[in-house]
Amino acid sequence: MTGLAVALALVAALLLAVGSVAQRRAAALVPDDEARGLTLLRRLVRSPTWWAGSVGDVGGFVVQAAALGVGSLLLVQPLIVTTLLFALPLEAWTGGRRVAPRDGVWALVLAAALALFLVVGEPTAGQDRASPAAWAPSGAALVVVLGGCLLAAARRRGRVRAAALAVATGIAYGVLAALTKSVVDLLGQGIVPLLLGWETWTLVVAAIGGTYLQQAAFQAGDLATTLPAITVGEPLVAAFLGLTVLGERIVVGGAEWVLIGALVATTVLATVVLARSRATGAPAP
């Protein structure tokens, strides 16, 4: 099952990269005087490129859900970060330019860190679902952090507001990933358990809230400020919930924890660098 989960996670990352690149390419063709509210939406829905990107996004989420159905959050979510590795060359190719050597080096660093993490850590699957009581401590901690981010966003402007909203988005999407694993299990039990499960409706709230927070973050600041926080925040929150709520484990001991810590730090650093590079090369809204 581990091999299947890895393969599905990589396919999901590729589809999400295609969707992201296509949608941003479509948005870049909209004139600045029409890049507002419903006018922007009307322009985008008339674009075949935007619809192709939407299909990629939906397909990526479906395949990601399938990966979570057979693999752990600790295995799948770090691999979703490889979306950056697919998106950078795709954006360069569609934009008629080359990937910068610096980005190529950091891409190799990210790939190597992820591979070593999977080999050394050997993430093990936990349970697909947990009771509300098991969710309570971790959920309460995330609610406190989320509330702090929203409070900071309400009181500040500019990059601080954008960064706070981006962190909040990462939290929402991390919770969404964890709940997706539970909802996939409910789906296997039938439509009635799916509709009656509290995870299903919490997932809907997390998806809607995350989408809103992401758009608010993008409106408040540039992508170089917001994209790294979102890209890093989602897998970190999902991994936190996998460890504390769903009983997933990393099989290491002693000095190996130092190596795992170094690999996680390297992965975060490489992700931030590549996300900022991608944001810098993105079309302006």
C-alpha positions, 0 to 999 in steps of 0.5 A, a space after each residue: 500500500 505504501 508504494 501505491 500511496 506514494 504513486 497516487 500522491 505524486 500523480 496528485 501533485 502533478 495534477 495540482 501543478 497543471 491546474 495551478 499553472 493553467 489557472 494562473 496563465 488564464 488570469 494573466 490574460 485578463 486586463 487589469 481594469 477587468 481583474 475585479 470581482 464578478 468581472 474577473 470571474 466572468 472572464 475566467 469562466 469563458 477561458 478554456 485554459 481556466 477550465 482545464 486548470 479547474 479540472 486539474 485541481 479537482 482531479 488532483 484533490 480526488 487523487 490526493 483523497 485516494 492516496 490518503 485512503 491507502 496511506 498516512 498523512 505523514 506519507 502523503 502530505 509531504 509528497 504533495 509539496 512536490 507540486 512545486 517541483 512540477 509547477 516550476 518547469 511547467 510555468 517556465 515552459 509555458 512562459 517561454 523561459 528556463 528554470 533558474 539554476 538556483 531553483 534547480 538546485 533547491 528542487 534537488 534539495 527538496 526531492 532528496 530531503 523528502 526521499 530521505 525522510 520517507 526512507 529514514 522515518 518510515 511513516 506508519 499508518 494510524 487510524 482513519 477516524 478518531 472520536 471528537 474527544 481525540 480531536 479536542 486537544 489538538 483542535 483546540 490548539 489549532 483554534 487558538 492559533 487560528 484565532 490569533 492569526 485572524 485577530 492579527 489580520 483584523 488589526 494590521 495591514 499590508 504584509 503582516 495581514 497577508 502573512 497572518 491570513 496565509 498561516 490561517 489558510 495553511 491551518 484550514 487546508 491542513 485540517 481539510 487534508 486530515 478530515 479527507 482521510 476520515 471522509 474517504 473511510 466514511 464514503 467506503 461505508 455508504 452514503 448514509 454514514 457519509 452524510 451523518 458523519 460530523 467529519 463530512 460537514 466539518 470538511 465542508 466548512 474547512 474547504 469553504 473557510 480555507 478558500 475564503 482565507 486564501 483569497 483574502 490573503 492573496 488580496 492583502 499581499 503579494 504571492 511572495 508573502 502568502 504562498 510560502 506560508 500556505 505551502 508549508 503550513 498545510 503539510 505541517 498541520 496535517 502531519 501534526 494531526 496525523 501524529 496527535 489525533 490519528 495515531 500515525 508514527 515515525 519509526 525512529 529512535 535516538 540520534 535518528 531524531 536529529 536527522 529527521 529534524 534536519 530533514 524537516 527543516 531542510 524540506 521547509 527551507 527548500 519549500 519556502 525558497 521555491 514557493 517564493 521563486 514561483 510567486 516572484 515569477 507569477 503573473 501580477 493580478 
